[in-house]
Amino acid sequence: MNGFERRTERKKEKIRTAALELFCTYGTDKTNINEIAQKAGVSPASIYNYFGSKKGLMKDVIINLLERSWKTRKELCESDLPFPELLKRLTSMKNEFFDQIDLNSFWALINANPEVKKVIDDFNKTRYPYIVSKFLEKGRREGYIRKEISLEAAMIYLTMYQEVLIKSEMQKKTNNKIIKELLDLMLYGLAGKAIEDKTE
């Protein structure tokens, strides 16, 4: 990547960051290109040049977020981190994400674009199982997840939680604190108890 390409990518990333923040704060309908451009410190023309339209920008923002999330989680689950530290980092990632956004606006952003929803559905069917299987294998190997629980059963268990969390009625009725509690219950329920890092 040459200097021009790096500058372009940095500019696009500023636009994505500004757009995500505004979309999640005010919703996609009440956010316009001029507001995004002003927050990102670029001209509206730059946004149209890079993303084509507001709809194109919305799609790019979600797919980019998904790809970065996938890459980070994949690297963590393939690392040599002890299971308690892995669990701590994965949970911290989720908590930081939920602290930064308004869930209702975020899900409305996804559901407003069928193409984005298809990408997310494909992610859940193909990439998510890989991350979960690596996580479970490490937990079982290090003795934190009961060995008699098969990977298949654990996958179904975790998928049940995921399906509950993405239901539209759940998104409307639950707040971020409840989501975090459900995530804790999902992880610690699988382990049998809250995990203490013995290395501390």
C-alpha positions in Angstrom: 0.0 0.0 0.0 1.5 3.3 -1.1 1.2 6.7 0.6 -1.8 7.7 -1.4 -3.6 4.5 -0.6 -2.8 4.8 3.1 -4.2 8.3 3.2 -7.3 7.2 1.4 -7.9 4.4 3.8 -7.4 6.6 6.8 -9.9 9.0 5.4 -12.4 6.2 4.7 -11.9 5.0 8.3 -12.7 8.4 9.7 -15.9 8.5 7.7 -16.9 5.0 8.9 -16.2 5.9 12.5 -18.2 9.1 12.2 -21.1 7.4 10.4 -21.4 4.6 12.9 -21.5 7.0 15.8 -24.2 9.1 14.2 -26.2 6.2 12.9 -26.2 4.6 16.4 -27.0 7.9 18.2 -29.7 9.3 15.9 -30.7 6.5 13.6 -30.0 6.2 9.9 -33.1 8.1 8.7 -32.2 11.2 10.8 -28.5 11.2 9.8 -27.5 12.8 6.5 -24.3 12.8 4.5 -23.5 16.4 5.3 -23.5 15.7 9.1 -21.3 12.6 8.6 -18.9 14.7 6.4 -18.7 17.4 9.0 -18.0 15.0 11.9 -15.4 13.2 9.8 -13.8 16.4 8.7 -14.2 15.6 5.0 -16.3 16.9 2.1 -19.7 15.3 1.3 -18.2 14.7 -2.2 -15.6 12.4 -0.7 -18.2 10.2 0.9 -20.1 9.9 -2.4 -16.8 9.1 -4.2 -15.8 6.4 -1.7 -19.2 4.8 -0.9 -21.6 5.9 -3.7 -24.5 6.7 -1.4 -25.7 6.7 2.2 -27.0 3.2 1.7 -23.6 2.2 0.4 -21.9 3.8 3.4 -24.2 2.0 5.8 -23.4 -1.4 4.2 -19.7 -0.7 4.3 -19.8 0.4 7.9 -21.5 -2.8 9.1 -19.4 -5.1 6.9 -16.2 -3.4 8.0 -17.2 -3.7 11.7 -18.0 -7.4 11.2 -14.7 -8.1 9.5 -12.6 -6.4 12.1 -14.6 -8.2 14.9 -14.0 -11.5 13.1 -10.3 -10.9 12.7 -9.8 -9.9 16.3 -11.7 -12.8 17.8 -10.1 -15.3 15.4 -6.6 -14.1 16.5 -7.5 -14.2 20.1 -9.0 -17.7 19.9 -6.0 -19.0 17.9 -3.5 -17.4 20.4 -1.7 -19.1 23.3 -3.5 -17.0 25.9 -4.6 -19.0 28.9 -8.4 -19.6 28.9 -9.2 -17.2 31.8 -7.4 -14.4 30.0 -9.0 -15.3 26.7 -12.4 -15.2 28.4 -11.6 -11.9 30.0 -10.6 -10.3 26.7 -13.6 -11.6 24.7 -16.0 -10.4 27.4 -14.3 -7.0 27.6 -14.7 -6.7 23.8 -18.4 -7.3 24.1 -18.8 -4.9 27.0 -16.9 -2.1 25.2 -19.0 -2.6 22.1 -22.3 -2.4 24.1 -21.1 0.6 26.0 -20.4 2.5 22.8 -23.7 2.1 20.9 -27.4 2.3 21.3 -28.6 -1.3 20.6 -32.0 -0.3 19.1 -30.4 2.0 16.6 -27.6 -0.5 15.7 -30.1 -3.3 15.0 -32.3 -1.0 13.1 -29.3 -0.1 11.0 -28.7 -3.8 10.2 -32.4 -4.7 9.6 -32.8 -1.7 7.2 -30.4 -3.2 4.7 -31.3 -6.8 3.5 -27.9 -7.1 1.9 -26.1 -6.4 5.2 -28.4 -8.8 7.0 -27.5 -11.5 4.5 -23.8 -10.9 5.2 -24.4 -11.2 8.9 -26.5 -14.4 8.5 -23.7 -15.9 6.4 -21.2 -14.9 9.1 -23.3 -16.6 11.8 -23.5 -19.8 9.8 -19.9 -20.1 8.7 -17.4 -18.0 10.7 -19.0 -17.9 14.1 -18.9 -21.7 14.6 -15.2 -21.7 14.0 -14.6 -19.1 16.7 -16.8 -20.9 19.1 -15.2 -24.3 18.5 -11.7 -22.9 19.1 -12.9 -21.2 22.3 -14.5 -24.5 23.6 -11.6 -26.6 22.7 -9.2 -24.4 24.7 -11.6 -24.3 27.7 -12.0 -28.1 27.7 -8.2 -28.7 27.2 -7.4 -26.5 30.2 -10.1 -27.9 32.4 -12.4 -24.9 32.6 -15.3 -26.4 30.5 -16.5 -29.9 31.5 -15.0 -32.5 29.2 -18.2 -34.6 29.2 -20.0 -31.8 27.3 -19.5 -32.4 23.6 -18.5 -29.6 21.3 -21.8 -30.1 19.4 -23.9 -29.7 22.6 -21.9 -26.6 23.7 -22.3 -25.1 20.2 -26.1 -25.5 20.4 -26.1 -24.0 23.9 -24.2 -20.9 22.8 -26.2 -20.6 19.6 -29.4 -20.5 21.7 -28.2 -17.5 23.6 -27.1 -15.8 20.4 -30.5 -16.3 18.8 -32.2 -14.9 21.8 -30.0 -11.8 21.8 -30.6 -11.0 18.1 -34.4 -11.2 18.3 -36.0 -7.8 17.6 -38.3 -8.0 20.6 -35.2 -8.6 22.8 -33.5 -5.6 21.3 -36.5 -3.4 22.2 -37.1 -4.8 25.7 -33.6 -5.2 27.1 -31.0 -2.6 28.0 -27.3 -2.9 27.7 -26.9 -4.0 31.4 -29.2 -7.0 30.8 -27.4 -7.9 27.7 -24.1 -8.0 29.6 -25.7 -10.1 32.3 -27.0 -12.6 29.7 -23.4 -12.8 28.3 -22.0 -13.5 31.7 -24.7 -16.2 32.3 -23.9 -17.7 28.9 -20.2 -17.9 29.6 -20.1 -18.7 33.2 -23.0 -21.1 33.0 -21.0 -23.1 30.6 -18.0 -23.2 32.9 -20.2 -23.9 35.9 -18.9 -20.9 37.9 -17.2 -17.5 37.4 -13.7 -18.2 36.3 -10.9 -16.8 38.4 -7.5 -16.2 36.8 -5.0 -18.1 39.0 -2.1 -16.3 37.4 -3.0 -13.0 39.0 
